[in-house]
Amino acid sequence: MNFFFHINVIFLVLFLTSNTYAQNQIVADLSQENVKISTDFLGAKILLFGAYDGKKGDDIIVIVTGPKGLVTVQKKEKVLGVWVNTRKVNYINAPKYLSISSNRKIEDILNQKTQKISEIGVDNLNIRMQPGIKVENEKHWRQALTRNMLKSNLWSINENSVILNKDALFRSFLELPSNVITGQFEVKILHYRNSKLVSQQINSINVSKSGISAEIYNIAQNYSTLYGIFAVFLAVLVGWGSNLIFRKV
């Protein structure tokens, strides 16, 4: 970790012990605010640390939310002995990354009503289907969305992962998987006392591509038609070349 990170840690500790900050205030920082994704990106582990005006029994919940957008859930059925996608449902405002961490079980911190109102928990997210789509059992599709996102490590619940120290300091590790998307990620730190929100702070992490993967991504975004034609041409060329090689062999 770099020099400025250690300076931030020292600053937070001094800031807490100086008694010059307002009551119920929370101060937090990240060991890394910019994440670069290259072709060999295997994920990132980021330390979140901070200080809070705590009392015994207080709780900290950390929610990291990535960009929201279209997420598709597909239903597979067996047709003539082959599994094929027969139906799909689009969710238009689903977070493409979500991590919820806490110092103990969330159900011991907040009741179900508060979790629902605050959208804390994968089952409490206010996610909408694309208008015009009608399904017989919407609950099953919503459960499938949650199951798929958890399986791909793009959503996660990490209870008992926030470490509290002497009702004054806290730390937690945030993990971004290798398949994480690019964009601005919101890091929300919530300080609860007797199930009531005392203070909060919002930080951010910027995830972007670098190197040749960034160039390919930019071309795909800015010149989608050209990129599509090139991808088809390349696939045909590779197929023709492989066929030619095996024919000679």
GUMIFI-512196 format. One record per residue (C-alpha): z, x, y; residue in three letters. Coordinates in Angstrom, 2 decimals, padded with zeros to 5 digits. Layout:
N
       Z       X       Y rest
       Z       X       Y  ALA
...
***
This chain:
249
       Z       X       Y rest
  000.00  000.00  000.00  MET
 -000.89  001.26  003.43  ASN
  001.29  002.47  006.26  PHE
  001.00 -000.75  008.28  PHE
  002.20 -002.82  005.32  PHE
  005.44 -000.81  005.11  HIS
  005.89 -001.13  008.88  ILE
  005.58 -004.92  008.54  ASN
  008.27 -004.98  005.83  VAL
  010.66 -002.97  008.01  ILE
  009.89 -005.18  011.00  PHE
  010.68 -008.36  009.07  LEU
  014.00 -007.02  007.83  VAL
  015.03 -005.86  011.31  LEU
  013.84 -009.14  012.80  PHE
  016.01 -011.10  010.38  LEU
  019.16 -009.03  010.83  THR
  018.93 -008.87  014.61  SER
  019.96 -012.54  015.02  ASN
  017.49 -012.82  017.90  THR
  015.20 -015.38  016.28  TYR
  015.62 -019.15  016.36  ALA
  017.54 -020.96  013.66  GLN
  015.54 -022.27  010.70  ASN
  012.65 -019.96  011.49  GLN
  010.53 -018.39  008.77  ILE
  008.46 -015.22  009.09  VAL
  005.98 -014.08  006.43  ALA
  003.17 -011.62  005.92  ASP
  000.67 -010.53  003.26  LEU
 -000.02 -007.12  001.80  SER
 -003.74 -007.92  002.02  GLN
 -005.49 -010.43  004.28  GLU
 -009.09 -009.54  003.44  ASN
 -010.43 -009.52 -000.12  VAL
 -013.87 -008.08 -000.87  LYS
 -015.76 -009.29 -003.94  ILE
 -018.19 -006.78 -005.46  SER
 -020.13 -006.84 -008.73  THR
 -017.17 -005.28 -010.59  ASP
 -014.50 -007.54 -009.03  PHE
 -011.79 -008.35 -011.60  LEU
 -009.47 -010.35 -009.37  GLY
 -006.83 -009.52 -006.77  ALA
 -003.05 -009.51 -006.69  LYS
 -001.55 -009.96 -003.21  ILE
  002.10 -009.64 -002.26  LEU
  003.51 -012.33  000.02  LEU
  006.84 -011.38  001.57  PHE
  009.02 -012.66  004.36  GLY
  012.35 -013.62  005.85  ALA
  013.90 -017.02  006.42  TYR
  017.09 -018.46  007.91  ASP
  018.42 -019.64  004.58  GLY
  021.54 -021.11  003.07  LYS
  022.67 -021.26 -000.53  LYS
  020.53 -023.74 -002.44  GLY
  017.50 -023.51 -000.15  ASP
  014.03 -023.45 -001.69  ASP
  010.66 -021.89 -000.90  ILE
  007.31 -023.36 -001.96  ILE
  004.06 -021.44 -001.38  VAL
  000.73 -023.30 -001.43  ILE
 -002.56 -021.39 -001.30  VAL
 -005.61 -023.59 -000.78  THR
 -009.20 -022.40 -000.86  GLY
 -012.25 -024.07  000.69  PRO
 -012.79 -027.70 -000.25  LYS
 -016.10 -029.09 -001.43  GLY
 -018.13 -030.56 -004.25  LEU
 -016.77 -030.11 -007.78  VAL
 -018.60 -031.72 -010.71  THR
 -017.06 -033.01 -013.93  VAL
 -019.46 -033.57 -016.81  GLN
 -019.03 -035.59 -019.97  LYS
 -020.51 -034.28 -023.21  LYS
 -021.56 -036.41 -026.13  GLU
 -023.18 -035.66 -029.46  LYS
 -026.84 -036.68 -029.53  VAL
 -028.80 -036.03 -032.74  LEU
 -026.20 -033.47 -033.78  GLY
 -026.30 -031.60 -030.47  VAL
 -023.66 -031.71 -027.71  TRP
 -025.34 -032.58 -024.39  VAL
 -024.15 -033.62 -020.92  ASN
 -024.61 -037.38 -020.70  THR
 -022.67 -038.30 -017.57  ARG
 -021.28 -036.54 -014.51  LYS
 -018.94 -037.36 -011.64  VAL
 -018.83 -035.50 -008.33  ASN
 -015.61 -035.01 -006.36  TYR
 -016.47 -034.30 -002.74  ILE
 -013.28 -032.83 -001.26  ASN
 -011.65 -030.94 -004.12  ALA
 -010.03 -027.57 -003.37  PRO
 -012.04 -024.92 -005.21  LYS
 -008.88 -022.84 -005.45  TYR
 -005.26 -023.98 -005.48  LEU
 -002.07 -022.11 -006.26  SER
  001.39 -023.66 -005.97  ILE
  004.39 -021.33 -006.40  SER
  008.11 -022.03 -006.08  SER
  011.49 -020.44 -006.70  ASN
  012.39 -023.13 -009.26  ARG
  010.90 -026.27 -010.77  LYS
  009.24 -028.39 -008.10  ILE
  010.70 -031.58 -009.58  GLU
  014.15 -030.12 -008.89  ASP
  013.22 -029.46 -005.26  ILE
  011.35 -032.64 -004.30  LEU
  011.26 -036.17 -005.65  ASN
  008.01 -037.75 -006.79  GLN
  007.53 -039.70 -003.55  LYS
  007.81 -036.59 -001.36  THR
  005.48 -034.64 -003.67  GLN
  002.93 -037.45 -003.39  LYS
  003.12 -037.70  000.40  ILE
  002.97 -033.90  000.84  SER
  000.21 -033.54 -001.81  GLU
  002.28 -030.99 -003.72  ILE
  001.14 -030.82 -007.33  GLY
 -002.30 -031.00 -008.94  VAL
 -001.87 -034.71 -009.70  ASP
 -000.95 -035.54 -006.09  ASN
 -004.07 -034.24 -004.37  LEU
 -006.01 -036.80 -002.35  ASN
 -009.39 -036.12 -003.95  ILE
 -012.25 -038.61 -003.60  ARG
 -015.22 -039.36 -005.80  MET
 -018.67 -039.24 -004.27  GLN
 -019.45 -042.66 -002.73  PRO
 -021.62 -044.89 -004.89  GLY
 -020.33 -043.57 -008.22  ILE
 -018.77 -046.16 -010.50  LYS
 -016.94 -045.26 -013.69  VAL
 -014.99 -047.34 -016.18  GLU
 -011.90 -045.16 -016.35  ASN
 -011.45 -043.15 -013.17  GLU
 -008.07 -041.79 -014.35  LYS
 -009.68 -040.01 -017.31  HIS
 -012.26 -038.34 -015.06  TRP
 -009.52 -037.21 -012.67  ARG
 -007.54 -035.77 -015.58  GLN
 -010.67 -033.95 -016.77  ALA
 -011.09 -032.40 -013.29  LEU
 -007.50 -031.11 -013.37  THR
 -007.88 -029.82 -016.91  ARG
 -011.12 -027.96 -016.09  ASN
 -009.75 -026.34 -012.94  MET
 -006.54 -025.21 -014.69  LEU
 -008.54 -023.82 -017.63  LYS
 -010.75 -021.79 -015.29  SER
 -007.65 -020.41 -013.47  ASN
 -008.88 -021.86 -010.17  LEU
 -005.82 -024.13 -010.03  TRP
 -002.37 -022.96 -011.06  SER
  001.27 -024.01 -010.91  ILE
  003.66 -021.05 -010.82  ASN
  007.22 -022.31 -010.87  GLU
  010.10 -019.80 -010.80  ASN
  007.73 -017.15 -009.39  SER
  009.08 -016.96 -005.81  VAL
  011.97 -014.48 -005.68  ILE
  014.76 -015.19 -003.18  LEU
  017.17 -012.47 -002.08  ASN
  020.55 -013.20 -000.48  LYS
  019.28 -016.43  001.15  ASP
  017.37 -014.30  003.62  ALA
  014.33 -012.67  002.05  LEU
  011.62 -013.91 -000.30  PHE
  008.60 -012.51 -002.09  ARG
  005.88 -013.73 -004.38  SER
  002.60 -012.47 -005.81  PHE
 -000.59 -014.44 -005.24  LEU
 -003.30 -013.91 -007.83  GLU
 -006.99 -014.55 -007.19  LEU
 -009.09 -014.73 -010.39  PRO
 -012.40 -012.93 -010.83  SER
 -014.31 -016.22 -010.50  ASN
 -012.77 -017.12 -007.12  VAL
 -015.18 -018.35 -004.45  ILE
 -015.61 -016.88 -000.98  THR
 -014.21 -018.36  002.21  GLY
 -011.01 -018.82  004.19  GLN
 -007.85 -019.46  002.15  PHE
 -004.82 -021.12  003.72  GLU
 -001.40 -019.75  002.71  VAL
  001.33 -022.25  003.55  LYS
  004.99 -021.23  003.13  ILE
  007.43 -024.16  003.09  LEU
  011.21 -023.80  003.44  HIS
  013.24 -026.73  002.07  TYR
  016.93 -027.54  002.31  ARG
  018.32 -030.46  000.34  ASN
  014.73 -031.61 -000.27  SER
  013.97 -031.71  003.48  LYS
  011.44 -029.45  005.17  LEU
  013.28 -027.01  007.45  VAL
  010.50 -024.67  008.53  SER
  007.03 -023.53  007.60  GLN
  004.45 -020.89  008.37  GLN
  000.72 -020.73  007.73  ILE
 -001.14 -017.48  007.04  ASN
 -004.67 -016.94  005.81  SER
 -006.68 -014.79  003.41  ILE
 -010.39 -014.17  003.89  ASN
 -012.42 -013.68  000.71  VAL
 -015.95 -012.33  001.16  SER
 -018.63 -010.58 -000.86  LYS
 -019.54 -006.92 -000.41  SER
 -022.25 -004.54 -001.59  GLY
 -025.32 -005.76 -003.45  ILE
 -023.62 -009.02 -004.46  SER
 -023.23 -009.83 -000.75  ALA
 -026.94 -009.25 -000.16  GLU
 -027.89 -011.49 -003.09  ILE
 -025.46 -014.17 -001.90  TYR
 -026.85 -014.10  001.65  ASN
 -030.43 -014.38  000.39  ILE
 -029.49 -017.28 -001.87  ALA
 -027.78 -019.09  001.03  GLN
 -030.30 -018.39  003.79  ASN
 -033.53 -018.37  001.78  TYR
 -032.73 -020.74 -001.08  SER
 -036.36 -021.71 -001.80  THR
 -037.55 -018.11 -001.87  LEU
 -034.56 -017.10 -003.98  TYR
 -035.31 -019.89 -006.48  GLY
 -038.96 -018.86 -006.80  ILE
 -037.97 -015.22 -007.26  PHE
 -035.36 -016.13 -009.92  ALA
 -037.94 -018.12 -011.90  VAL
 -040.51 -015.33 -011.57  PHE
 -037.96 -012.74 -012.71  LEU
 -036.98 -014.85 -015.73  ALA
 -040.63 -015.23 -016.74  VAL
 -041.24 -011.52 -016.25  LEU
 -038.22 -010.55 -018.37  VAL
 -039.24 -012.99 -021.10  GLY
 -042.82 -011.72 -021.12  TRP
 -041.64 -008.11 -021.21  GLY
 -039.24 -008.75 -024.10  SER
 -041.96 -010.54 -026.04  ASN
 -044.35 -007.64 -025.47  LEU
 -041.81 -005.07 -026.68  ILE
 -040.96 -006.99 -029.86  PHE
 -044.64 -007.55 -030.59  ARG
 -045.24 -003.81 -030.49  LYS
 -042.26 -003.20 -032.74  VAL
***
